[in-house]
């Protein structure tokens, strides 16, 4: 029996090596992984705050994963009483196996993501990461942070309860009364986001599309650009 196991183990290792070798011949897989994992960084880049950007990326990935799991049961329909959107969230919270845990991770993870991203931007600014030649990457990071806030805004309406309804109503009213925008523009933006003069099913559908499709696509592209620039330029030296 032992001899059979000893003979089968090398075959498994050779099989894995053959797969990796087959992929590496067509795509530099091993070389790409080694370039990322074995890359030398300056000694000053070992400070704890240098890892906040990577931590934000991990939290964002967790948000994408838990959001996908929630989307399996969520129904973006705000019509009727009770609305299917509210009923689906209640079903996730109280009926789906571990649904309360997935929703809790997604909810609190959004708050943690904002805090970590804000700390990351604070330390980047403190170390002078906004100066040339990194000013473009700084601007990309600021846009990414604004998109994270937009994630929070659009996602908070999806439960479609009274708290979400009236809170988003107050925020959109603030937008319509913004004095920094020319006359009529703020009201146009409010109606565009709401899908009409009042918050209704069209508002929920637009926020859902932005939260699930539009914002993830945009932030994924910007995060790719952000990390490519970090790899090219390296971490900023302490000022």
C-alpha positions in Angstrom: 0.0 0.0 0.0 2.8 2.4 0.9 4.6 1.6 -2.3 1.5 2.5 -4.3 1.3 5.9 -2.5 4.9 6.6 -3.1 4.6 5.8 -6.8 1.4 8.0 -7.2 2.8 11.1 -5.5 5.5 11.9 -8.1 3.0 11.4 -10.9 0.8 14.1 -9.2 3.7 16.4 -9.0 4.7 15.8 -12.6 1.1 16.4 -13.7 1.0 19.8 -11.9 4.4 20.7 -13.4 3.2 19.7 -16.8 0.2 22.0 -16.5 2.3 24.9 -15.3 4.8 24.3 -18.0 2.1 24.1 -20.7 0.7 27.5 -19.5 4.1 29.0 -19.2 5.0 28.2 -22.8 2.0 30.2 -23.9 1.9 32.9 -21.2 4.8 33.9 -18.9 2.9 32.8 -15.8 5.8 31.9 -13.6 7.7 35.0 -14.6 4.8 37.3 -13.9 4.1 35.8 -10.5 7.8 35.9 -9.5 8.0 39.6 -10.7 5.2 40.5 -8.3 6.1 38.3 -5.3 9.9 38.7 -5.4 10.1 42.3 -6.2 12.6 44.3 -4.1 11.4 47.5 -2.4 13.3 50.2 -0.6 13.8 49.9 3.1 11.6 53.0 3.8 8.7 51.2 2.1 8.4 48.7 5.0 6.4 51.1 7.2 2.9 49.9 8.1 1.1 52.6 6.3 2.6 51.5 3.0 0.3 48.5 3.1 -3.0 50.4 3.5 -3.5 50.6 -0.3 -3.2 46.8 -0.6 -5.5 46.4 2.4 -8.1 48.6 0.7 -7.8 46.4 -2.4 -8.4 43.2 -0.4 -11.5 44.8 1.3 -12.8 45.9 -2.1 -12.4 42.4 -3.4 -14.4 41.1 -0.3 -17.1 43.7 -1.1 -17.3 42.4 -4.7 -17.5 38.8 -3.5 -20.2 39.4 -0.9 -22.1 41.7 -3.2 -22.2 39.0 -5.8 -23.6 36.5 -3.2 -26.2 39.0 -2.1 -27.1 39.7 -5.8 -28.1 36.0 -6.2 -31.2 36.7 -4.0 -31.7 40.4 -4.4 -34.6 41.7 -6.5 -34.2 45.3 -7.7 -37.9 46.1 -7.8 -39.3 48.9 -5.7 -43.0 48.7 -6.9 -45.8 47.4 -4.7 -46.3 47.1 -1.0 -44.3 45.4 0.3 -41.8 45.9 -2.5 -39.9 42.9 -3.7 -36.6 44.7 -3.0 -37.4 45.0 0.7 -38.8 41.4 0.8 -35.7 40.0 -0.8 -33.4 41.8 1.7 -35.5 40.5 4.6 -35.3 37.0 3.1 -31.5 37.2 2.9 -31.3 38.5 6.4 -33.6 35.9 8.1 -34.0 32.9 5.8 -30.9 32.3 3.6 -28.2 30.2 5.2 -25.6 32.6 6.6 -27.2 35.4 4.7 -27.1 37.7 7.8 -23.3 37.1 7.9 -22.7 37.9 4.3 -24.9 41.0 4.5 -23.1 42.1 7.7 -19.7 41.7 6.1 -20.8 43.7 3.1 -22.4 46.4 5.2 -19.6 46.9 7.7 -16.9 46.3 5.0 -18.1 49.3 3.2 -17.5 51.5 6.2 -14.1 49.9 6.9 -13.2 50.5 3.2 -13.9 54.2 3.5 -11.8 54.5 6.6 -8.8 52.5 5.2 -9.0 54.4 1.8 -9.0 57.8 3.7 -6.1 56.8 5.9 -4.2 55.6 2.7 -4.8 59.0 1.1 -3.7 60.8 4.2 -0.4 59.0 4.5 0.3 59.3 0.7 -0.3 63.1 1.1 1.9 63.2 4.2 4.8 61.4 2.4 4.5 63.7 -0.6 3.1 61.1 -3.0 1.1 63.8 -4.8 4.2 65.5 -6.2 5.7 65.0 -9.6 6.0 62.5 -11.2 3.2 60.9 -9.2 0.6 63.6 -9.5 -1.4 61.6 -12.1 -1.6 58.6 -9.8 -2.7 60.9 -7.0 -5.6 62.2 -9.1 -6.5 58.6 -10.0 -6.5 57.7 -6.3 -8.8 60.7 -5.5 -11.3 59.6 -8.2 -11.2 56.1 -6.8 -12.0 57.4 -3.3 -14.9 59.4 -4.7 -16.2 56.3 -6.4 -16.0 54.4 -3.1 -18.2 57.1 -1.6 -20.6 56.7 -4.5 -20.7 52.9 -3.8 -21.8 53.7 -0.3 -24.4 56.2 -1.5 -26.0 53.9 -4.1 -25.8 50.8 -2.0 -27.5 52.3 1.0 -30.7 52.7 -1.0 -31.0 49.1 -2.1 -32.6 47.7 1.2 -35.5 50.0 0.2 -36.7 50.5 3.8 -37.8 53.8 5.4 -34.4 54.7 6.6 -32.8 54.3 3.1 -35.7 56.1 1.4 -35.7 59.3 3.6 -31.9 59.4 3.9 -31.4 59.4 0.2 -34.2 61.9 -0.2 -32.4 64.3 2.1 -29.1 63.8 0.2 -30.7 64.4 -3.2 -32.5 67.5 -1.8 -29.1 68.8 -0.8 -27.9 68.2 -4.4 -30.8 70.1 -5.8 -30.1 73.1 -3.5 -26.4 73.2 -4.3 -25.5 76.9 -4.9 -22.2 76.1 -6.6 -23.9 74.8 -9.7 -25.6 77.0 -12.3 -29.3 77.4 -12.1 -31.3 74.4 -13.3 -28.2 72.1 -13.4 -28.6 70.8 -9.9 -32.3 70.1 -10.4 -31.5 68.3 -13.6 -29.0 66.1 -11.9 -31.4 65.4 -9.1 -34.1 64.3 -11.6 -31.6 62.3 -13.6 -30.5 60.3 -10.5 -34.1 59.9 -9.3 -35.5 59.0 -12.6 -38.3 61.5 -12.1 -39.5 64.3 -9.8 -39.7 62.0 -6.7 -37.8 58.9 -5.4 -39.5 55.8 -6.6 -38.9 52.4 -8.3 -37.0 54.1 -11.1 -34.6 55.6 -8.5 -33.9 52.2 -7.0 -33.3 50.6 -10.5 -30.8 53.4 -11.4 -29.0 53.1 -8.1 -28.9 49.3 -8.5 -27.4 49.5 -12.0 -24.8 52.1 -10.9 -23.9 50.0 -7.8 -23.7 46.6 -9.5 -22.5 47.4 -13.0 -21.3 50.9 -13.7 -19.2 51.7 -10.6 -17.5 48.3 -10.4 -16.5 48.5 -14.1 -15.1 52.0 -13.7 -13.3 51.4 -10.4 -11.7 48.1 -11.7 -10.2 50.0 -14.6 -8.9 52.8 -12.4 -7.5 50.4 -9.9 -5.6 48.7 -12.7 -4.2 52.0 -13.8 -3.4 53.0 -10.2 -1.4 49.9 -9.4 0.4 49.9 -12.8 1.6 53.4 -12.0 2.6 52.4 -8.5 4.7 49.5 -10.0 6.3 51.8 -12.5 7.0 54.7 -10.2 7.6 52.9 -6.9 6.7 54.2 -3.4 7.3 57.8 -2.7 10.3 58.6 -0.5 9.7 60.2 2.9 9.7 64.0 2.6 
